[in-house]
Amino acid sequence: MRMELIQPFINAADAVLATSLNAPTSIADVSMDEQTYRRKGLAALVSINGDIEGRVIFDLDEPTAAKVAAALAGGDVAGSPEILRDTIFELANQVIGNAVTSLNDQGFRFHISPPQEHTHDYGMAGSEDTEALVMCFDTAGGRVFMNIAMRYNRRRKHETD
């Protein structure tokens, strides 16, 4: 596993969740996902293309999304589907923004797509050249899942071997 590609996302998610929820977080489960990822609830997908390529999925069940939305909004949001979706997108933007800063500092150049709603029951699986990691963060609001599948772009691969 290329931890230099994945660790910035782990660090960013931990920091953003702890700050947003004003409570400590802990990593509950970590696994390499050789099978196709199965969505747990409301999910946002962010694609990355350039020196490194892949995608990150942020996935929360509806009660957790409502608690995170209330924490970000500073009060009850009454479970509006649009607000819950926007909350997951905002969470994804914050995590990706922090991780991108770290990866840019390491010299990687790439483009990030805006978060998109991930509505398929299943996502992409890892492959021989793409590591896929599934993490679960225990938070004060519930469990937040993050699925990261990342690889070096072929044109940069010769530099990393």
GIVEN-V705387 format. One record per backbone hydrogen bond with DSSP energy under -1.0 kcal/mol. NH is the residue of the N-H (numbers start at 1). CO is the residue of the C=O. E is the energy in kcal/mol with one decimal. If there is no record, write none. Layout:
<<NH	CO	E> <NH	CO	E>>
This chain:
<<3	1	-1.4> <5	2	-1.8> <6	2	-1.2> <7	3	-3.2> <9	6	-1.0> <10	6	-1.6> <11	7	-2.8> <12	8	-2.1> <13	9	-2.6> <14	10	-2.4> <15	11	-2.3> <16	12	-2.9> <17	13	-2.6> <18	14	-2.1> <19	15	-2.4> <20	16	-3.0> <21	17	-2.4> <23	18	-1.4> <26	138	-1.8> <28	136	-3.2> <29	136	-1.1> <31	134	-2.3> <33	132	-2.4> <39	121	-2.8> <42	60	-3.0> <44	58	-2.5> <45	116	-3.1> <46	56	-2.6> <48	54	-2.6> <49	111	-2.3> <51	109	-3.5> <53	151	-2.9> <54	48	-2.2> <55	149	-2.3> <56	46	-2.4> <57	147	-2.6> <58	44	-2.6> <59	145	-2.7> <60	42	-2.7> <65	61	-2.6> <66	62	-2.3> <67	63	-1.9> <68	64	-2.7> <69	65	-2.7> <70	66	-2.3> <71	67	-2.1> <72	68	-2.5> <73	69	-2.5> <74	70	-1.4> <75	70	-1.6> <80	77	-1.3> <84	80	-2.6> <85	81	-2.4> <86	82	-2.8> <87	83	-2.2> <88	84	-2.0> <89	85	-2.3> <90	86	-2.6> <91	87	-2.7> <92	88	-2.6> <93	89	-2.7> <94	90	-2.5> <95	91	-2.4> <96	92	-2.9> <97	93	-2.5> <98	94	-2.0> <99	95	-2.5> <100	96	-3.2> <101	97	-1.6> <102	98	-1.5> <103	99	-2.5> <104	100	-3.1> <105	101	-2.0> <107	104	-1.7> <108	103	-2.0> <111	49	-3.7> <113	47	-2.6> <116	45	-2.2> <118	43	-2.7> <123	37	-3.0> <126	33	-1.1> <127	130	-2.0> <131	150	-1.7> <133	148	-3.2> <134	31	-3.0> <135	146	-2.8> <136	29	-2.3> <137	144	-3.1> <138	26	-3.3> <139	142	-1.8> <144	137	-2.4> <145	59	-2.9> <146	135	-2.5> <147	57	-2.5> <148	133	-3.0> <149	55	-2.6> <150	131	-1.9> <151	53	-2.3> <153	51	-3.2> <156	153	-1.6> <157	153	-1.6> <159	156	-1.7> <160	157	-1.1> <161	157	-1.2>>
